[in-house]
Amino acid sequence: MIKVYGIKTCNSVRNALKFFKDNDIEVEFSDIRKDPPSAQSITTWAKKGGIDVAFNSKGTKYRTLKLKELNLDDSGKLEWLIKEPMLLKRPVIEYNDDVLIGFKEELYKETFL
């Protein structure tokens, strides 16, 4: 089963969900606002996908928290991701004991079709 983590208002999440629907691929969706992922899940995603990929330094939450001024290292980024899951780049896709972060249609085609 493919599990999609994100928020419904995010364009990248919407694009990913549309991709799966258009290709008749069944997924389970988890809203990270309503059901925040565990520290273990976030740590695993950061390891498998890369901390710089998982950590969204372009989003509103990053700017609101003024994290640029902290000049975070990898462990600092991970601490913030665990504390504030809205800093995750979305969507996070779990499949076959692997993880894909963000939406890139070509990569989705290669991976899931």
Secondary structure, DSSP 8 states (H G I E B T S, - for coil): -EEEEE-TT-HHHHHHHHHHHHTT--EEEEETTTS---HHHHHHHHHHH-HHHHB-TTSHHHHHTTGGGG---HHHHHHHHHH-GGGB-S-EEEETTEEEES--HHHHHHHH-
